Amino acid sequence: MVNLRISQNTLNRLKENYPNGTRVKLLRMDDDFAPPMGTLGTVYGVDDTGSLLVRWDNGSGLNVLFGIDKVEKIN
């Protein structure tokens, strides 16, 4: 079972590191309906569990789950 509780400090750090408009590239997502690895997207928020809310360039809207999925910021 995944612990969805994160500290307020960690949540604040995520919001600072991934402000709205941040571009990311998908490295890993544990979901059968995940966009292909390498898909680019734009962050439009961070929810209270630390998940990144991303609009993927391929039209997907799956969130990046904190501690499970992995993205990297791109310039």
Buried (B, 14 or more C-beta within 10 A) or exposed (E): EEEEEBEEEEBEBBBEEBEEEBBBBBEEBEEEEBBEEEBBBBBBEBBEBBBBBBEBEEEBEBBBBBEEBBBEEEE
